[in-house]
Amino acid sequence: MHVLDCDVDVRGLEAYLEGNGEKTMGARRQTQRQAAEQLMRQAWHVDEHTARVRLEYYYSETGRNLWEAGHLTGSREMARGPDPFRWPKEMREAALSGKGAEFDDKSCYPVAWRAMRGGGGPMTDLYMSNKDEILAAGGAHLWPEVCVDKRCARMKSAMNALDNGGGLASWRKEWPSAQTLAGQKLQLQGGERF
């Protein structure tokens, strides 16, 4: 288990929640205010502007067993309890403003896979070199009713789920759609098919 003490900008988070507190998030559909309150119940105040919360991260049972057996040097860690790093980007930025910097790892799974294995196969290479086009087209197919930015963000999440064993429909829990990805083929502007 790893422990991280995380400072939260209390004023920034409160200001953000004034206009966004009733928005729902995550598979449990809790409001953003509920998520913030859950985190802040375990925080202590450093000063009038800052609260500090201790976050605990652990390996899954399988990850821990593989690490202990020496098969891995590390495994994906999951938070025990609330985790502000899983909040929506705008909420994270408000809560952590002045305490750290936002970092988007830009499709870390396929990039890391290619770096470790010397490639991820033709579809991974095609995805990485045409990611924006693929995310926009896939998002338009699944969620034509939402704006382009939301489509792309949702599609990126759907692609990450595929990379991590989530299946073709795991995204439906959070973002229902009458459409499916099964059997879809996208003709890219460069002539390739994804």
Secondary structure as the mmCIF struct_conf table of DSSP 4:
data_model
#
loop_
_struct_conf.conf_type_id
_struct_conf.id
_struct_conf.beg_label_comp_id
_struct_conf.beg_label_asym_id
_struct_conf.beg_label_seq_id
_struct_conf.end_label_comp_id
_struct_conf.end_label_asym_id
_struct_conf.end_label_seq_id
STRN STRN1 HIS A 2 ASP A 9
HELX_RH_AL_P HELX_RH_AL_P1 VAL A 10 ASN A 20
TURN_TY1_P TURN_TY1_P1 GLY A 21 GLU A 22
STRN STRN2 THR A 24 MET A 25
TURN_TY1_P TURN_TY1_P2 GLY A 26 ARG A 29
STRN STRN3 GLN A 30 THR A 31
HELX_RH_AL_P HELX_RH_AL_P2 GLN A 32 MET A 40
TURN_TY1_P TURN_TY1_P3 ARG A 41 GLN A 42
STRN STRN4 TRP A 44 ASP A 47
TURN_TY1_P TURN_TY1_P4 GLU A 48 HIS A 49
STRN STRN5 THR A 50 TYR A 59
HELX_RH_AL_P HELX_RH_AL_P3 GLU A 61 GLU A 68
TURN_TY1_P TURN_TY1_P5 ALA A 69 GLY A 70
BEND BEND1 HIS A 71 HIS A 71
BEND BEND2 THR A 73 THR A 73
STRN STRN6 GLU A 77 ARG A 80
BEND BEND3 GLY A 81 GLY A 81
HELX_RH_3T_P HELX_RH_3T_P1 PRO A 84 ARG A 86
BEND BEND4 TRP A 87 TRP A 87
HELX_RH_AL_P HELX_RH_AL_P4 LYS A 89 LEU A 96
TURN_TY1_P TURN_TY1_P6 SER A 97 LYS A 99
BEND BEND5 LYS A 106 SER A 107
HELX_RH_AL_P HELX_RH_AL_P5 CYS A 108 ARG A 117
BEND BEND6 GLY A 118 GLY A 118
HELX_RH_AL_P HELX_RH_AL_P6 PRO A 122 SER A 129
BEND BEND7 ASN A 130 ASN A 130
HELX_RH_AL_P HELX_RH_AL_P7 LYS A 131 LEU A 142
TURN_TY1_P TURN_TY1_P7 PRO A 144 GLU A 145
BEND BEND8 VAL A 146 VAL A 146
HELX_RH_AL_P HELX_RH_AL_P8 VAL A 148 ASP A 163
TURN_TY1_P TURN_TY1_P8 ASN A 164 GLY A 165
TURN_TY1_P TURN_TY1_P9 LEU A 168 ALA A 169
HELX_RH_3T_P HELX_RH_3T_P2 SER A 170 LYS A 173
TURN_TY1_P TURN_TY1_P10 GLU A 174 GLU A 174
BEND BEND9 TRP A 175 TRP A 175
BEND BEND10 ALA A 178 ALA A 178
TURN_TY1_P TURN_TY1_P11 ALA A 182 GLY A 183
STRN STRN7 GLN A 187 GLN A 187
TURN_TY1_P TURN_TY1_P12 GLN A 189 GLY A 190
BEND BEND11 GLY A 191 GLY A 191
STRN STRN8 ARG A 193 ARG A 193
#
